[in-house]
């Protein structure tokens, strides 16, 4: 989303002037931070950069002194943020596509490592990073976990974005003969799509998803999934 719209040239030049004052080490750290988000944690940033936390803290202070980063006004649990979102955008857009994909992959793995007991809370963020990294299998798995967490809270806006991300990842996987989804995963996805569309009032699309689930369950003789799909189809109708 950071790449979707162009910023006015005057704003980009003003932001770039600030960034040009950074040392190479701070600029490299800022690129990693830009991949993580507007706000970030020192321990996660240390994982992404491969540097000790003490060194990250020193680099963060240099970024603060140059007006690019800030350690004030951050959300609970975070240690730093970009002074302005525009600065993050300019840094992010300046990263080469290949390096950006690699950093998103490292970021996903780093967030997993630094939040071992918060999987449901950070599932959506991890799925977004894996999507940007081009890992469709991990995108699917984490998007489904994120959908489960969002739907259990009845946050259907978030659930919709998660299930659509999972659906897109499944489409990519199904285009690769050797890495197709297992039938059980396809059925779970269809149930997720059906439930989300039902909850948001898109009943025809919900029924279509359940119809596909019924067909698939019959194909593999999964009686439990078939019974549930028929029940949900009837409720949707």
N, C-alpha and C positions, 0 to 999 in steps of 0.2 A: 504493500500500500504506500510505502514511502517513495516509490518510484512513479506513482500514477500521475501526478500533476507537476508541472514545472513551476518553480518559484520565480518571481521577478528577478531579473539579472542584478539589480541594485542590491537586493537582499542577499543574494548569493555572494556577491563581491564583498559585502560587509562581513558576512559570516566567514568567508574565506580569509579575510584579513586577520581575523582573530585566530583562526586555525593555523595560519602560517607562522604565528609566534610560538607555536608549540615545538618542543624538541621531537626528534624522531620517535623516541621511546614513548612519550606521552601521546603522540599522534597515533601510534600503533595501538596503545591501550584504548584510546578514544574510539578507534574503529571497532575493537572488540565490544566495547560498551554500547556502541550504536547498534550492533547486531542484537545485543541483549534487550535493549529497550530504552525508554526515556529515563528510567531509574534502574539501578543495579546494586548488587551486593558485592562487597570486596572479595569474599571467599569464592563466589561464582566467577568473578572476573579473573581471579588468580588461577582458577582451573582452566579457563579459556586461554589465557595468555601463557600459562606455564611458568609464571613468576611467583615468588613468595608473596604472601599477603602484606608483609612489611614494605616490600618494594612497591606494591600496588598503592598502598596508602601514601607513600612519598610522591608517586606519580600523580595520584589524585589531587594532592595539595598543589602541585605545579599547575595542573589543569584549572584548579579553583583560582589561583593567582592570576591566570591569564584570561579569566572570565568565560571559559568554555564549559567548565563543570562547576557543580555546587554540592556542598554537603549539608545544605539547609533546606528545610521544607520537604524532606523526603518522606515517603510513606513508611509506616512501621515495618521493620524487617529489612529495609533497604539502607544503604550507606551513602549513596551518591546519586546524582542525576545530572543531566545536561542542563546548563543554565537556561537554555531556550530549546524548544523542540526543533526549531529551524536549524540550529547548529547540528543536532543529531541527524537531521535529514541530509544536510550538506555533506557531513562525514560519510553517512551510509551510501549515498549515491556515488561518492567518489571511490568506493571500494570496487575493485574489479569483480565481475560476475563469478569468476572461478574461485577467488579468495572468499567472496561473500558466501557461496555455497558451503565451502569448507568450514568457515566460521560458524555458520548456522548448525552444521552437524556437531561441531565441538561444543557449541552452546547447549544443544539439546542434551548431550551426554553430561555436560557439567551441571546442568540444572537437576538432572536425575541424581547425580552423585551428591550434590549439596542439599537435596531435599528428600532424603530416603524415606521419610515417614509422612510425606505430604503429597503422595501421588495424585490423589483426586483433585487437590487444589491447583496443582501445577500442570495437570494433564493437557489442558488446552494450549498453554504456552509451549510445552514440549512438542505437541502435534504441529503447531505453526512452524517451529524451527525445523522439524523433520521435513515438512512440506517444502520450505524454502531450500533445504539441503538436497531435495530430489529423492529422498528415501520413501517411496510409496508404501512399502510394507510397514515401516515404523509409523508413518503418518496415519495409516488405517488403524493400527492397534491403539495408538494414543488418542486419536480422534474418537474412537468408540468408548474409551475410558472417560474422556472428557464429556461425551454425550451422556453417558450414564450418570455422571456427577451432576451435570446441568439439569437433566430431566428429573432427577430425584429431588431437586430444589424447585421444580416447576419453573425454571428459568428457560422458557421456550425460545427466546431470541438467541441465547447462547447455544442452546441445544440444536437449533436449526443450523447455525454456522458450523457446529461440530459434525453433525450428521452429513451435511453437504460436503464438508472436507473429506470425510470418510468415504463418501460415495465417489468423489472424484479420484481418490487414491485407489479405490476398488476398480474403477474403470481403467486406470493406468495399469494396474496389476493384471487385469484380464486381457490386456493387449500383449502381455508377455507370456508365452506359452508355458515357460518353465516355472513361473512364480504365481500361478493362479491361486485365488483364494479357495480355502476349503469350503465345502458346502455349508458346514455349520456356521462359518463366518458370513457367508452370503445371506443365510436365513436371519442371522442376528441383525445384519445391516437392514434388511427389508422390514423387520419388525421395528427397528429404530426409525426408519423413514416413515412407516405407517403411523406409528404413535405420534411422531412430531407433527406430521401433516394433520392428523386428526386433532391434536391439541391446538393447532393454529387455524383451524377452520377450513383447511384445504382437503375437503372430504373425498373428492373424486381422485385426487392423487394418492390419498391414504388408501382408498379401496384398491387402486391399481397395485400399490406395493404389497398389500395383503394377498391379492390375487396371485402375484408372482411368488410369494412365499408359499401359498397353497400348492401351486404347481411344483415348486422345488421340493417341498416336503413329501409330496406324493412320489416324486421321482426316486427319492432315496428311502422311501418307506419310513419316514420319521413321524410316528403317530402322535407323539407329544406336540411337536411343532405344528403338525397339521391341525390338531384339535384347537390349539391356541390361535392359529391363523384364521380358522373358520369362525371362532368366537369373536375375534377382533373385527373380522370382515362384517359379521352380522351387526356388531355395535356401530360400525361406521355407516352401514346402510341405514 
